[in-house]
Amino acid sequence: MTTLDAVQFRAALSRFASGVTVVTARAGDGSDHGMTVSAFSALSLEPPLVLVCLDETATLLPHLLAAATFGVSILGAAQGELSRRFADQAIDRFDGVSFIRAASGPALLDGAVAHLECRRTAVHHGGDHAIVVGEVLSARTFAEEPLVYFHRWYGRFERQPGDPHTETGEFEG
């Protein structure tokens, strides 16, 4: 059996197109914390659950574990700079950023295609990451197109002509 090369593994994973989120939590002192997360997924429809995966050394993780709730802003196509901002550990990520406050406390970023307010229900550890499961308490969608991340580049979603969902924007599933 050959050993998997870490560089090749990362290269392979970078070929998986994904949406981009900013996950946020509000600390007990009222300060906001957040970071860009592409390792986000729906987990269950009943009950409504999502999961986010964070490196065990991520600056957001202690705040996410201390808070009962967290927010997820699914970024819009025009928010590539905002994604880069929330990935930068050397700056105040919220400085000058417009957001609304969810009922339970976390910040939800303006311009997103969707907002989710979640209650943390479980934390699992997998390798060098924490898998945080949240029950979705509220969800709101907006008309913007999503930001897409592929092979270390940002892009846009393109609807295909003839797609029956192009007219309605709704999906069955």
C-alpha positions, 0 to 999 in steps of 0.5 A: 500500500502506498502512502498518500502524498499530502500535496496530492491530497490537497490538490485533489480536494481543491477540485471539489467546487463548493460554496463559501460561508462565514461562520460566526459566534458571539463571545460572552463579552459581546465581541464578534468572532468569525472566519471563512469556512468552505467545509460546510454541509447540510446533514439532515432535513429532519431535524434540520442539521448542518455541520461545519469543520474547523481546524483544531487550531482555528481562532474561531473554534474556542468561541464556537465551542463556548457559545450556544449558538452560531451563525452561517452566512452563505456568501454571494458572488460579489463577496470574494473580498469578504471571504478573503477578509474573514480568512485573514487572521492578522486583521479585525475581521469585522472592522467596517463589515455590515451585518445584522444580529441574529435573535440568539446573538451571532452576526449574519453578514449583509449581502449573503445569499442565505443566513442560518442561525444554529444551536450547537448540538454536538462536536466530534473530532476527526483527525486535525479538525473539529466537526461542529453540528448545529440545529438550524433555528432559522433560515433566510434566503436572498436573491443574490447568486452564490460565491463558488470556490474551486481550485483556489479560485473564486467563481460564479454559478451559471444556470444552464439554458433549458434548466427547468429550475432557471425560471423559478429558481426553485429546486425539488429534492 
